[in-house]
Amino acid sequence: MTPSLIIVGTVALDDVKTPFGQVKNALGGSAFFAGISASYWTNVGVMAIVGPDYPSRGFETMKDRGIDVAGIEVSKEPSFHWSGEYGFDLSSAKTLKTDLNCLLSFNPDIAGVYPSVHTLFLANIDPEIQKKVIDDLPARPEIIALDTMNFWIENKREALLDVLGLVDILTINEGEARMLSGESNLISAARTISAMGPQILIIKRGEYGAMVFNRGKIFLSPAYPLESLKDPTGAGDSFAGGFLGYMASEGGKDDDTLRRGIIVGSVMASFCVSEFSSAGMENLSPLALEARLCEFSEQTNYRPVSPVFRMLGG
Ligand code: AMP
């Protein structure tokens, strides 16, 4: 049976340094983080490419979460490798090195592996690959979401604009929304980006949460307040994975489902950043998930303020 959510993106080895420690060749990649996060909500298939250096524990970690890895190709070239560093301000990574390696020859045959897809997440990867995946599918998925980053906005802007015209949902971080739109104000940026194609735009703002623009409506979600945060790598991908896993499990993209999905994404991202790599998200108990979801609902809930004003001078 085809999983309800198919994620195409990177499965990588990461070197990461934060003020709280460092790891080398840690499991990472946009599709990896999104897949682990989404797997708590729906059936997931990951399509990616890795090299002979990719450790079996990477496959095991995904399989342990029930992820279908039939679409992960093992090439002769080394795995995609990313090195990044964070200062005390953990809001954005400084990329030290991006070795594309086997990604340069990635040519996913989505129709061969999953001929019919309900929800497609084109996680952060070369926009030319993202477009090819959509073009290769015999029928358009119900929901197509896409994520990207500064690397592709700078290096493959035209290809990115081409694929943006074909998607329903774009998730992007605050700085990248400004870079893509050329606008400093986020509302103006959202208007400019929506005109590029995606009806739904989710701007990820790290510890400040997410802003959602859905056909003229705005929804705001804070981030779950965490005291201990070790490694923000994968937060955006885990957010998107949780969000889309929930959307896929509900089967729709109405505003109400979308809002709850954003809350799910925020909660999943909070687990991700609590440990290095995917360790914070690998073995979540239903109890731990439910407790945090309840706590977050409590923290964000209020009854509408009744319109009783104190007017002066009247
Ligand atoms: P984020 O959710 O934005 O923190 O994503 C972190 C993950 O993105 C890391 O595990 C990297 O392996 C992966 N990554 C970094 N640069 C790129 C890139 N240019 N394309 C695709 N994935 C990337």
Boltz pocket constraint, residues with backbone or C-beta under 6 A from the ligand:
constraints:
  - pocket:
      binder: B
      contacts: [[A, 10], [A, 12], [A, 13], [A, 14], [A, 27], [A, 28], [A, 29], [A, 30], [A, 33], [A, 81], [A, 82], [A, 98], [A, 124], [A, 125], [A, 126], [A, 149], [A, 151], [A, 152], [A, 232], [A, 233], [A, 234], [A, 235], [A, 236], [A, 237], [A, 238]]
      max_distance: 6.0
